[in-house]
């Protein structure tokens, strides 16, 4: 409860500063230098790769009116603050910080460089007028994956490789489980926490642990292709999904579908706004409807009827006729979260720290 | 044909020339690597070694950052060098660094929100104790059961990392953090913060401690009987035993000092630049300090310079990575080359190269 009021207060403050800042900020830039801070290497084949594709799309779109610079493998801590400061000092007009853990460094550095725009992915703090936040509704893609998982599992055991127990990941787990359970009431979910965003060895270990438990459908919330590589070793027994990127090299199986993070439209829009002087502080959370979340091709390893159902769900979410968190939904302890027909408010999702009813195990605390 | 001939005694000139030669060779080999990646090698080397110090745009920010980055490296490396000189190999400074930070943060947060100026010194003591305690495990196992301190200390790093993850998620987690892993931000709590002492200099208590420790270690090695024992144990273990050096006592002392200093470094880092206990709080200072210790010839003054040089390659490497779009792996390879060349040319200290005609057998 307390956290939600903080969020609301923050939103109000953000809006106020936006209105105040808009007048001062409406200036047209001739040339924009855009910086990108990455948590992994651009060759991770997943999360960072997709952000970098977005950066390259900006370059493609604006040609020599834009210069892009990036720094990969920036740890989420003291080093991030230095990397950000150096980028700002080097003359960047806008800096995208593309991991949750950059939240405090982004806000700290932004306060020191009021003329530089900062864009933080997946965070919620906008302490000064030059900080915007953007995120994608990945839980929408998780719903589609859950549906496929529930239909495809033979052992009735499905798995999820969690990165960190933060709301972003927990809402993905809940969405995945709810939609698997809906089509297969016997389904059981195992969650393994890797406590990393990118570490192929740890991700592979997590996948192995799940496979050893008899899991035959694995979804992952980490950045590399290692879980799919492990699934590929089982000779078709275990399937999984591309995460963040299409990971099409594992088609048609074990990769039967994917969630593709499509940041290019947002990056082009924001850099374009700097160029034409319409830039303003925002807090953006788009999903399938806005094109930020794409569902990668569902391969023929999935039966045609299941594929059709999954695509219908994707289209319904995109059209706004279906919300993946629609009541009745109970929390793990049996208490009511959403009444029949109620739709989860965004504040609940952004602060989600509980499993839904039916998931076994505890969120690490 | 080239032949190696052992010098009667290690060359003093080469002992000091090899680090310089290693840096030069690293620049040349690194330049070739950067050129192979399609970047201008001269510009890359200049960005790494020159820009952090003298670039008009950055230098005022980067120079203080050198101290921030070098502080923990020097603090840990000086401690390690004492053991290395005596032939006691503490490879687990990273773990001791983590435990120092956890103990310090634990004591501080247990007292939260007490606001007296005694909290910070208490945390320093706790940090030292945490690092010392973690180093005592391999020390006692070695002296009691003759285990290998290299393996035990190294493996304890992974134990410490798991304790760190558990602390960030459990005991030390910020109760007002909305469920996110990580402790309260200690650098924002006045009683626990380790701020810049003079704004814009990068100088914090950890850097001050590093300088003090350098001087103390210098005096210890030059003037104190313990320093003499350490050197003797490394150079001539048998002679040391005859001279009455107690190897058990020496192991416990050297491991203890290096653990305590690593713990202290962790304490200053968690209350200052890092600010909080988090799952990826440690960024490899404990391992890099091993390179720094050897680059500095296990000599306190040398370590001071080596620490600053290493910090320069970090800060400059970061600059090069985004200004020239160099992959971060290339920067890491560049830093690795430094140790590689250092160890390679180190041979010249103990051997000389002789040209000799092949003799017919």
Contacts between the chains, C-beta under 8 A, distances in Angstrom:
chain1	res1	chain2	res2	distance
A	3	B	178	4.7
A	6	B	178	8.0
A	35	B	322	6.9
A	41	B	327	7.2
A	41	B	328	6.6
A	41	B	329	7.1
A	42	B	327	7.8
A	69	B	322	4.7
A	69	B	323	6.7
A	69	B	325	7.0
A	70	B	322	6.1
A	70	B	325	7.0
A	71	B	318	6.6
A	71	B	321	5.2
A	71	B	322	4.0
A	71	B	328	7.4
A	72	B	321	7.2
A	72	B	327	6.9
A	72	B	328	4.8
A	73	B	328	4.2
A	75	B	280	6.0
A	75	B	283	5.4
A	76	B	278	7.5
A	76	B	280	6.2
A	77	B	274	5.5
A	77	B	275	7.9
A	77	B	278	6.5
A	77	B	280	6.4
A	77	B	281	6.7
A	77	B	283	6.9
A	78	B	68	8.0
A	78	B	269	7.6
A	78	B	273	4.0
A	78	B	274	4.7
A	78	B	275	7.1
A	78	B	283	7.8
A	79	B	283	6.4
A	79	B	318	7.8
A	82	B	65	5.8
A	82	B	315	7.5
A	82	B	318	7.0
A	83	B	318	5.9
A	83	B	322	7.5
A	85	B	61	6.0
A	86	B	58	6.3
A	86	B	61	7.1
A	86	B	62	7.2
A	86	B	318	6.5
A	86	B	319	6.1
A	86	B	322	7.4
A	87	B	322	6.2
A	89	B	57	5.7
A	89	B	58	5.4
A	89	B	61	5.9
A	90	B	57	6.6
A	90	B	58	7.2
A	90	B	319	8.0
A	90	B	322	7.4
A	90	B	323	6.5
A	91	B	57	7.5
A	101	B	278	7.8
A	101	B	280	7.9
A	104	B	185	7.2
A	104	B	275	7.7
A	164	B	181	6.0
A	164	B	279	7.3
A	165	B	169	7.0
A	165	B	179	7.3
A	165	B	181	7.0
A	166	B	179	6.9
A	166	B	180	5.5
A	166	B	181	7.4
A	167	B	178	7.8
A	167	B	179	6.7
A	195	B	165	5.4
A	195	B	279	5.6
A	196	B	280	8.0
A	351	B	178	6.1
A	351	B	179	7.4
A	353	B	178	7.7
A	353	B	179	4.0
A	364	B	169	5.0
A	364	B	170	7.7
A	365	B	169	6.2
A	365	B	170	6.2
A	365	B	173	7.3
A	365	B	179	7.9
